[in-house]
Amino acid sequence: MSNYTELANMKEEGYEVIHMEQKSIKDMQKEVDVYISQFKEGYFSPLAMMARLTEEMGELAREINHYYGEKPKKATEKERTIEEELGDIMFVITCLANSLDIDLESAHNLVMEKFNTRDKNRWTRIEEGEK
């Protein structure tokens, strides 16, 4: 099932879904916050979310190994996708950021500034016309 289908199902079940198409990072953070805020438990602790993130990374590694590695899936294993696993990781990262009051757009801007300054001459650039 695609993430789009899951969001459509959530909307049908009465959950508030902000946008079904193009979303900014702020939109995604708000949508996750609205979802989590409906539960008394709220966000898990940062340590629990790190454990969950590690679990999700393992699931992504397993999927990549099935698609690109030497280990095919067993016939009895559930069909999952790399897209689904990346979505799970994004959800957990968004929960972690929200719980720590971190704006992921700002975090992204900081890391891109770092790479654009520190690593600007680290890699061989593609010359115009090489693409």
C-alpha positions as CSV (number, residue, x, y, z in Angstrom):
1,M,0.0,0.0,0.0
2,S,1.4,3.4,-0.9
3,N,1.7,6.3,1.5
4,Y,-0.9,8.1,-0.6
5,T,-3.3,5.3,0.0
6,E,-2.6,5.2,3.7
7,L,-3.2,9.0,4.0
8,A,-6.5,8.6,2.1
9,N,-7.5,5.8,4.4
10,M,-6.6,8.0,7.4
11,K,-8.8,10.8,6.1
12,E,-11.7,8.4,5.5
13,E,-11.3,7.2,9.2
14,G,-11.7,10.7,10.4
15,Y,-8.0,11.7,11.0
16,E,-7.1,15.2,9.9
17,V,-4.8,15.0,6.9
18,I,-3.5,18.5,5.9
19,H,-2.4,17.9,2.2
20,M,-2.4,14.8,0.1
21,E,0.0,16.1,-2.6
22,Q,2.9,18.6,-2.4
23,K,3.9,19.2,1.2
24,S,6.5,21.4,2.8
25,I,8.6,20.0,5.6
26,K,6.6,22.4,7.9
27,D,3.4,20.8,6.6
28,M,4.7,17.3,7.4
29,Q,5.7,18.3,10.9
30,K,2.3,19.8,11.5
31,E,0.5,16.8,10.1
32,V,2.5,14.5,12.3
33,D,1.9,16.7,15.3
34,V,-1.9,16.7,14.7
35,Y,-1.8,13.0,14.4
36,I,0.2,12.4,17.6
37,S,-1.7,15.1,19.6
38,Q,-4.9,13.0,19.5
39,F,-3.3,10.4,21.8
40,K,-2.9,10.8,25.6
41,E,0.6,9.2,25.4
42,G,1.9,11.9,23.0
43,Y,5.4,11.6,21.7
44,F,7.7,8.9,23.0
45,S,10.9,9.9,24.8
46,P,13.8,10.8,22.5
47,L,15.6,7.6,23.6
48,A,12.6,5.4,22.7
49,M,12.4,7.2,19.3
50,M,16.1,6.5,18.7
51,A,15.4,2.8,19.3
52,R,12.5,3.0,16.9
53,L,14.6,4.8,14.3
54,T,17.2,2.1,14.7
55,E,14.5,-0.6,14.1
56,E,13.2,1.2,11.0
57,M,16.7,1.6,9.7
58,G,17.2,-2.2,10.0
59,E,13.9,-2.7,8.1
60,L,15.2,-0.4,5.3
61,A,18.5,-2.2,5.2
62,R,16.7,-5.5,4.9
63,E,14.6,-4.2,2.0
64,I,17.7,-2.8,0.2
65,N,19.4,-6.2,0.7
66,H,16.4,-8.0,-0.8
67,Y,16.3,-5.7,-3.9
68,Y,20.0,-5.1,-4.5
69,G,21.8,-7.7,-2.4
70,E,22.3,-11.4,-2.6
71,K,19.6,-12.3,-0.1
72,P,16.2,-12.8,-1.8
73,K,13.0,-12.7,0.3
74,K,11.5,-15.8,1.6
75,A,8.2,-16.7,0.0
76,T,6.5,-16.3,3.4
77,E,7.8,-12.7,3.9
78,K,5.5,-9.8,3.6
79,E,6.0,-7.6,0.6
80,R,7.3,-4.2,1.7
81,T,8.9,-1.5,-0.3
82,I,11.9,0.8,0.1
83,E,9.5,3.7,-0.3
84,E,7.4,2.5,2.7
85,E,10.5,2.0,4.9
86,L,11.8,5.5,4.0
87,G,8.4,6.9,4.9
88,D,8.5,5.1,8.3
89,I,12.0,6.7,8.9
90,M,10.7,10.1,7.9
91,F,7.8,9.7,10.3
92,V,10.1,8.8,13.3
93,I,12.5,11.6,12.5
94,T,9.6,14.0,12.3
95,C,8.3,12.8,15.7
96,L,11.8,13.2,17.2
97,A,12.2,16.7,15.8
98,N,8.7,17.7,16.9
99,S,9.3,16.4,20.4
100,L,12.5,18.4,20.7
101,D,10.9,21.5,19.1
102,I,13.3,21.3,16.1
103,D,12.3,22.9,12.8
104,L,13.4,20.4,10.2
105,E,13.5,23.1,7.5
106,S,16.0,25.0,9.6
107,A,18.0,21.9,10.3
108,H,18.1,21.1,6.5
109,N,19.2,24.7,5.8
110,L,22.0,24.4,8.3
111,V,23.3,21.1,6.9
112,M,23.2,22.3,3.3
113,E,25.1,25.4,4.3
114,K,27.7,23.2,5.9
115,F,28.0,21.0,2.8
116,N,28.1,24.0,0.4
117,T,30.9,25.6,2.3
118,R,33.0,22.7,3.8
119,D,32.6,20.3,0.9
120,K,32.3,22.8,-2.0
121,N,35.6,21.6,-3.6
122,R,35.6,18.1,-2.3
123,W,34.0,16.3,-5.3
124,T,34.7,16.5,-9.0
125,R,32.0,18.7,-10.5
126,I,30.1,17.8,-13.7
127,E,31.1,20.2,-16.4
128,E,28.4,21.9,-18.5
129,G,27.5,19.6,-21.4
130,E,28.7,16.4,-19.6
131,K,25.2,15.4,-18.5
